[in-house]
Amino acid sequence: MVRLLRPQQWLKNLLLLFPALLGGQILVKGLISQSLVPILAFCLSSSATYVINDIMDEERDKNHPKKHLRPLPSGSISRVVAGVFAFFLVTTGLLLGGWCGQKFFLFLLSYLVVSTLYSIRFKNYPVIDIFCISTGFVLRLIAGGIATGVAVSHWLFLNVFLLSVFLSTGKRLSESHALGGRAKEHRMSLAHYPKGFLEGILYMCGAAVLVTYTVYTLQKPNLVYTVPLCTFGIIQFALLANSGKSADPTEALLKNPAILLISLTWLVMVLWTLYG
């Protein structure tokens, strides 16, 4: 049951804290405790979408070199139990979201709708599948701004959007390289991407991420010294994606020493610059 939740993916929900962190307000009294319920609501809701996705992909995952070990395709848990579990997660997540206010609830509901549509249908369509994943990141960011009462600047919005497209494209590219000729059997959208297309999108979005992040840091001058770190991280992730290794954003952060070190260094520099 714990594996079905994919708790390691909950790291993505820390994006709710980014508006307050980069807005210099994360240490405001009571703000972190105020953010706990919204983050929990997204954790439960995101886990529900993972369960739904696993139910939809059960047969296909049985022939995947790695995914066949997941609880559903391996037979560790039944579809009925997984379905009941997903319903419980959705209901609990929405109840917590409603407790956080109407605006937050609407963004949480939007996240659930987009993620569910992705699992049921949209993941089979090229480009649309990438934008569905990216939308999840953007909705987390805006919901975090609502939950903490910190406005999301235009440049931060653009930067997170482009970064999410970059990461999503990298994930698709790594899957394409890792699965080779069997890629379309496991993910239909990969059959529709022409050769070199995903690489082009990856490089285009990587460059756009660096431009928008640089402009964003100019509003907080001392943050400009974090741009080299971001450049290294972007290039390292692109290398992962092109090598066929797992380029899932969470796995890359947790399992790739270089990306983990760069991310922690970036966080320390941001905290020192804005709060030190």
C-alpha positions as CSV (number, residue, x, y, z in Angstrom):
1,M,0.0,0.0,0.0
2,V,2.9,2.4,0.8
3,R,4.6,1.6,-2.5
4,L,1.3,2.3,-4.3
5,L,1.3,5.8,-2.7
6,R,4.7,6.6,-4.3
7,P,5.7,8.7,-1.3
8,Q,9.0,9.7,-2.9
9,Q,7.0,11.7,-5.4
10,W,5.6,13.9,-2.6
11,L,8.8,16.0,-3.0
12,K,7.1,17.7,-5.9
13,N,4.5,19.1,-3.5
14,L,7.2,21.1,-1.8
15,L,6.7,23.4,-4.8
16,L,3.8,24.9,-2.8
17,L,6.4,26.5,-0.6
18,F,8.3,28.2,-3.4
19,P,6.3,31.4,-3.6
20,A,7.0,32.1,0.1
21,L,10.6,30.8,0.0
22,L,11.6,32.9,-3.0
23,G,9.5,35.8,-1.8
24,G,11.6,36.0,1.4
25,Q,8.6,35.2,3.7
26,I,9.2,31.5,4.5
27,L,10.3,32.4,8.1
28,V,7.2,34.5,8.8
29,K,5.7,33.2,12.0
30,G,3.1,30.5,11.4
31,L,3.6,30.3,7.6
32,I,5.2,26.8,7.5
33,S,2.5,25.4,9.9
34,Q,-0.1,27.1,7.8
35,S,1.3,25.2,4.7
36,L,1.2,21.7,6.2
37,V,-2.5,21.0,5.5
38,P,-2.3,22.3,1.9
39,I,0.8,20.2,1.2
40,L,-0.9,17.1,2.8
41,A,-3.9,17.7,0.6
42,F,-1.8,17.7,-2.5
43,C,0.2,14.6,-1.3
44,L,-3.0,12.6,-0.9
45,S,-4.4,13.8,-4.1
46,S,-1.3,13.2,-6.1
47,S,-1.0,9.7,-4.7
48,A,-4.6,9.1,-5.8
49,T,-3.7,10.0,-9.4
50,Y,-0.7,7.6,-9.2
51,V,-3.0,4.8,-8.1
52,I,-5.5,5.6,-10.9
53,N,-2.6,5.7,-13.4
54,D,-1.4,2.3,-12.2
55,I,-4.9,0.8,-12.5
56,M,-5.1,2.0,-16.1
57,D,-1.6,0.8,-17.0
58,E,-1.7,-2.6,-15.2
59,E,-1.6,-4.8,-18.3
60,R,0.9,-2.7,-20.1
61,D,3.2,-2.4,-17.0
62,K,3.4,-6.2,-16.8
63,N,5.7,-6.2,-19.8
64,H,7.8,-3.2,-18.7
65,P,11.4,-4.0,-17.6
66,K,10.9,-2.0,-14.4
67,K,7.3,-1.2,-13.9
68,H,6.3,-4.9,-13.7
69,L,7.5,-4.8,-10.1
70,R,4.9,-2.3,-9.1
71,P,2.1,-3.5,-6.7
72,L,-0.6,-3.9,-9.3
73,P,1.2,-5.6,-12.2
74,S,3.1,-7.8,-9.8
75,G,-0.1,-9.0,-8.2
76,S,0.7,-7.7,-4.7
77,I,-2.6,-5.8,-4.6
78,S,-5.9,-6.2,-6.5
79,R,-7.6,-3.6,-8.7
80,V,-10.6,-3.5,-6.4
81,V,-8.5,-2.7,-3.3
82,A,-6.5,-0.1,-5.3
83,G,-9.7,1.5,-6.6
84,V,-11.1,1.8,-3.1
85,F,-7.8,3.2,-1.9
86,A,-7.8,5.8,-4.7
87,F,-11.4,6.9,-3.8
88,F,-10.3,7.3,-0.1
89,L,-7.3,9.3,-1.1
90,V,-9.3,11.6,-3.4
91,T,-12.1,12.2,-0.9
92,T,-9.7,12.9,2.0
93,G,-7.5,15.2,-0.2
94,L,-10.5,17.2,-1.4
95,L,-11.9,17.5,2.2
96,L,-8.5,18.9,3.3
97,G,-8.4,21.2,0.3
98,G,-11.9,22.5,1.0
99,W,-10.7,23.3,4.6
100,C,-7.9,25.5,3.0
101,G,-10.4,27.7,1.2
102,Q,-12.4,27.9,-2.0
103,K,-9.6,29.2,-4.3
104,F,-7.2,26.6,-3.1
105,F,-9.9,23.9,-3.5
106,L,-10.5,24.9,-7.1
107,F,-6.8,24.6,-8.0
108,L,-6.5,21.2,-6.2
109,L,-9.6,20.0,-8.0
110,S,-8.2,21.2,-11.3
111,Y,-5.0,19.2,-10.6
112,L,-7.1,16.1,-10.0
113,V,-9.1,16.6,-13.1
114,V,-6.0,17.2,-15.4
115,S,-4.1,14.3,-13.8
116,T,-7.0,11.9,-14.1
117,L,-7.7,12.8,-17.7
118,Y,-4.0,12.3,-18.4
119,S,-4.1,8.8,-16.9
120,I,-7.3,7.9,-18.8
121,R,-6.6,9.4,-22.2
122,F,-4.2,12.3,-22.7
123,K,-1.0,10.4,-22.0
124,N,-1.5,8.7,-25.3
125,Y,-1.2,12.0,-27.3
126,P,2.1,13.6,-28.1
127,V,2.8,17.1,-26.7
128,I,-0.5,17.0,-24.8
129,D,1.0,14.4,-22.5
130,I,4.0,16.7,-21.7
131,F,1.7,19.7,-21.1
132,C,-0.5,17.7,-18.8
133,I,2.5,16.8,-16.6
134,S,3.7,20.4,-16.7
135,T,0.3,21.7,-15.7
136,G,0.5,19.8,-12.5
137,F,3.7,21.6,-11.5
138,V,2.2,25.0,-12.3
139,L,-1.1,24.3,-10.4
140,R,1.0,23.4,-7.4
141,L,2.9,26.7,-7.6
142,I,-0.2,28.8,-7.8
143,A,-2.0,26.8,-5.1
144,G,1.1,27.4,-2.9
145,G,0.8,31.1,-3.4
146,I,-2.8,31.0,-2.5
147,A,-2.2,28.9,0.6
148,T,0.6,31.1,1.9
149,G,-0.8,34.4,0.8
150,V,2.3,35.2,-1.3
151,A,1.8,36.5,-4.8
152,V,3.5,34.5,-7.6
153,S,5.4,36.8,-9.9
154,H,5.1,36.6,-13.7
155,W,8.7,35.6,-14.1
156,L,8.5,32.9,-11.4
157,F,5.4,31.5,-13.1
158,L,7.1,31.5,-16.5
159,N,10.2,29.9,-15.1
160,V,8.4,27.1,-13.3
161,F,6.2,26.4,-16.4
162,L,9.2,26.2,-18.7
163,L,11.2,24.1,-16.2
164,S,8.2,21.7,-15.9
165,V,8.1,21.3,-19.7
166,F,11.9,20.7,-19.7
167,L,11.6,18.1,-17.0
168,S,8.6,16.4,-18.6
169,T,10.3,16.3,-22.0
170,G,13.5,14.8,-20.4
171,K,11.4,12.1,-18.8
172,R,9.8,11.2,-22.2
173,L,13.2,11.3,-23.9
174,S,14.8,9.0,-21.4
175,E,11.9,6.5,-21.7
176,S,12.4,6.5,-25.5
177,H,16.1,5.8,-25.3
178,A,15.7,3.2,-22.5
179,L,12.9,1.2,-24.2
180,G,14.2,1.5,-27.8
181,G,12.0,-0.2,-30.3
182,R,9.5,-1.3,-27.6
183,A,8.8,2.3,-26.5
184,K,5.5,2.6,-28.3
185,E,4.3,-0.7,-26.7
186,H,4.6,0.9,-23.2
187,R,3.7,4.5,-24.0
188,M,1.7,5.2,-27.2
189,S,2.6,8.9,-27.4
190,L,6.3,7.9,-28.0
191,A,5.3,6.4,-31.3
192,H,4.3,9.8,-32.6
193,Y,7.4,11.8,-31.7
194,P,9.7,12.1,-34.8
195,K,13.4,11.4,-34.3
196,G,15.2,14.3,-32.8
197,F,11.9,16.1,-31.8
198,L,12.2,15.6,-28.1
199,E,15.8,16.5,-28.1
200,G,15.0,19.8,-29.8
201,I,12.2,20.6,-27.3
202,L,14.6,19.7,-24.4
203,Y,17.3,22.1,-25.5
204,M,14.9,24.9,-26.4
205,C,13.1,24.7,-23.0
206,G,16.4,24.3,-21.2
207,A,17.7,27.6,-22.7
208,A,14.4,29.3,-22.0
209,V,14.5,28.2,-18.3
210,L,17.9,29.8,-17.9
211,V,16.8,33.0,-19.6
212,T,13.7,33.4,-17.5
213,Y,15.5,32.4,-14.3
214,T,18.2,34.9,-14.9
215,V,15.7,37.7,-15.5
216,Y,13.9,36.6,-12.3
217,T,17.2,36.8,-10.2
218,L,17.8,40.3,-11.5
219,Q,14.9,41.4,-9.3
220,K,16.9,40.0,-6.3
221,P,20.4,40.9,-7.4
222,N,22.4,38.6,-5.2
223,L,20.5,35.5,-6.5
224,V,22.2,36.0,-9.8
225,Y,25.1,34.0,-8.4
226,T,22.9,30.9,-8.4
227,V,22.6,31.0,-12.2
228,P,25.8,28.9,-12.8
229,L,24.4,26.2,-10.5
230,C,21.1,26.1,-12.4
231,T,23.1,25.9,-15.7
232,F,25.0,22.9,-14.4
233,G,21.8,21.3,-13.2
234,I,20.1,21.8,-16.6
235,I,23.0,20.3,-18.5
236,Q,23.3,17.4,-16.1
237,F,19.6,16.6,-16.4
238,A,19.8,16.8,-20.2
239,L,22.7,14.3,-20.1
240,L,20.6,11.9,-18.0
241,A,17.7,12.2,-20.4
242,N,19.9,11.5,-23.5
243,S,21.7,8.6,-21.9
244,G,18.6,6.6,-21.4
245,K,18.9,6.6,-17.6
246,S,15.9,7.4,-15.5
247,A,15.1,11.1,-15.9
248,D,12.1,11.2,-13.6
249,P,12.6,14.5,-11.8
250,T,12.2,13.0,-8.3
251,E,14.4,10.0,-9.0
252,A,17.1,12.3,-10.6
253,L,17.1,14.4,-7.5
254,L,17.3,11.5,-5.0
255,K,19.6,9.2,-6.9
256,N,21.9,11.4,-8.9
257,P,24.7,12.7,-6.6
258,A,25.5,15.6,-8.9
259,I,22.0,16.9,-9.2
260,L,21.3,16.3,-5.5
261,L,24.4,18.3,-4.5
262,I,23.6,21.1,-6.9
263,S,20.1,21.3,-5.6
264,L,21.1,21.5,-2.0
265,T,23.8,24.1,-2.8
266,W,21.2,26.2,-4.6
267,L,18.9,26.0,-1.6
268,V,21.6,27.0,0.8
269,M,22.6,30.0,-1.4
270,V,18.9,31.1,-1.7
271,L,18.4,30.8,2.1
272,W,21.7,32.7,2.8
273,T,20.9,35.4,0.2
274,L,17.3,36.0,1.2
275,Y,17.4,35.3,4.9
276,G,21.1,35.4,6.0
